[in-house]
């Protein structure tokens, strides 16, 4: 669902105008993707090292984790691909993104008032999106090869080893991106986390953090009237 297709509704919450940022469907899929990834992270780390195998106890023990990991991987993959179909237009890099990227230091220092106007997502969010998409494809393909390893002929053993390597590298990259995404959404940008729960943000928040998107929503609302 692109920005153009987003329902540009505005509601009243007390004395403050609120703008719909994420639809219910977007929020549900986001949380499905996030929670399934956390499950994959816990079980994957448990399989990765014997020192971390205790993590499997958090999800019911080793056999349960071994059974659930590949199936949860499919759930996560479906959620990621849904978000691609919904957000791919919003995730394209624009001239405004490149201009914003030159001021990323102000973003890190929480000097958002010095940032150039940006659309619905900033370039960091877009890069995270593409990292998880391509990382998800790599994890899915390598994971299926590891899941069905007994069906791979021994003469193709190189595929087994390649799948293990690709899976590990893709997992490390997505874990790094996931940690940064959670930190930025909860600690760095106040209001970002609640927006993915309630779906709404204040007019002031929208104008401060995503001015171009706010102006698009405002213009759409005016045309509807």
N, C-alpha and C positions, 0 to 999 in steps of 0.2 A: 504494500500500500504506500504509494508515494506521497510526498507533501501535497501534491495537487488533489489527491483523492481523500486526504484526511478530512474528517468532518470538522469544520472550523466553527465549533459551537463555543459559546462563552456562557458561563454560569456565574451566579452570584453566591459568594461564600462570605457571610457577614457583610462587611463594608468593602470587601476587596474583590475586584473582578478576577475571575479565574479563566484560563484558557486550556482547552483540551490538547494535551501534548501526545498522549498515547491512547489509542482505542483499547477497549477491553480485550479484543483478540490479540493485539500487540503485547499487552501486559501478560496475558496468560502464556503465550508462546515464549516470551522472554524468560518468565519464571520456570517454565518447563525446561528450557535450555540451560538456565543457570543451575537449577537443582540437579538435573541429570548430569551436568558436567562435574558438580561437586562429588556426586556418587562415583563417577568415573575417576576423578582425581584420587579419592580415598582408596578405592580398590586398585587402581593402577599403581599407586605408590606402594601398596601392600605387596603386589606381585613383583615390583621392581627390586626390592631389597629385603632380605630376611630381617633386617633391623627395623623395618617398617611394617612387618606383617601383622603386628598388633592392631593396625588400623582396620584390618578385615573384621575384627571383633565388633567394630562400630556398626557394621551392616549385616551382622548375623553369622560371622565366621567365614573361614576359608572356602568351603564348598559353596556356600550361598553367594559369596562374592564372585567366585569363579563362574557360577551360572549366570549371575545377574549382570556382570560387566559387559559382555558383548551385546546383550539385549538392550541394556541401557544406552550403549553406544549407538544403536539404531534409533532409539528415541531422540537422542541428542542430534543425530544427523538429520532427522526429519525436521526438527525444530530449526536447525541452522538453515536448511534449504527453504523452509517456509519464510524465514526472515529475509533470505535473498530475494525471493519473489516479491516480497512486500516492500523492501527498502532499497532495492538495487539502484533505482533512479536517484534516491536521496543520497546514496553513498558515492556518487561520482565526484571526483575532485574538480573544483571550480577555481576561477581566478581569485575569488574571495577567500577560498581555503589557503591558497598559496600566500596571499597577503597576510592572513591571520597567522600562518606558520612562522612568519618572520618575527612575530611578537610573542612566541610561545613562552619566552622568559617571563613576560608579564602574567601569563596564565599560571605558570608554576608558582610565582610569588603572590598570587591572588590579587593582582592589580588588574582586575577585569575591566575597570573603567578605561584602561589604556588600549584595550584590544579593538581591532577593526570589527565592523559588523560581520556576522556569520549567519549561515542558514540553519536549518533544523539540527544538523549535526556538525561538530567541528572536525578538523582534519584528523585529530587523534582518535576520535570515535570511529571515523571512517577507516582508518588504518587498522584499528582493532577488529572491526567488522570483517575486513578482507583477510586479516590474519586468521581469524576463527573459521572463515569459510574455506580457505585453501588448506589450513591446518586440519579442518574437519574432513575434507576430502581425502587428504593423506592418511589420516587416522582410520577412516572408514575402509579404504582399500587395503591398507596394510593390516588392519584388524581382521578383515574377512579372511585374508590369507593366513593369518595366525590362527583364526578360529577353525578353519578347515584344513589345518596343516597336514592332517593324516591323508587328505585327498590329493596332496601335491606329490607327484612322483619324485623319487629320490634323485633322479637325473636333473630335476629342477631345484635342487637344494639351495642354489644361489638365491632363488626367490624367497625361500624361508628366511635366510640371513638378511636379505635386503628388507623384507617386511619388518623384521625386528628392529633394524637400524632406523628405518623411516618412522616407525611407530614411536620410538624413543625420542627422536629429534623433534617430530611434530608435537609430541606431548610436552616436551620442555618449552618449546616456543609458545604454545597455547597457554601453558601454566603461567609463564611470565606475563603474557598479555592479560590473562584473567586477573592476576593479582593487581596489576596496574589499574585495570578497569574498575575493580571493586574499590580500590583505594581512592581513585579519582572521583568515583560516583558517590562515595560515602563521606570522605574526609575533606576533599578539596573543594567540591562544588556543593554548597549547602542548598538543599532543595532538589538536587538531582535524584537522590534515592527515593524520596517520597513521591516524585513524579511517576516513577515506574510502579508504584503501589496504587496511588489514587488516580493517576492518569492526568491530573491537572497541575498547572503551575500558575503562579501569579503573573499578572501583567508586568509588574516590575521585574520579575525574574526573567521572563521571556525577552523583555526589552534590553536587559543587561547582558544576558548570555547568548541570545540568538536573535539579534535585532532584525536581520533580514527575514527570518522565519516569522517573527512577530508581525512585521509589516505586511508579509504575505497573508497571514491569518486575518489581520485587521482589514486589509483590502477586500478579502473574500467575504468577510462578515458584512462590510459596508455594501457590497454588491448584492448580497442576499436580502438586505433591507430594501 
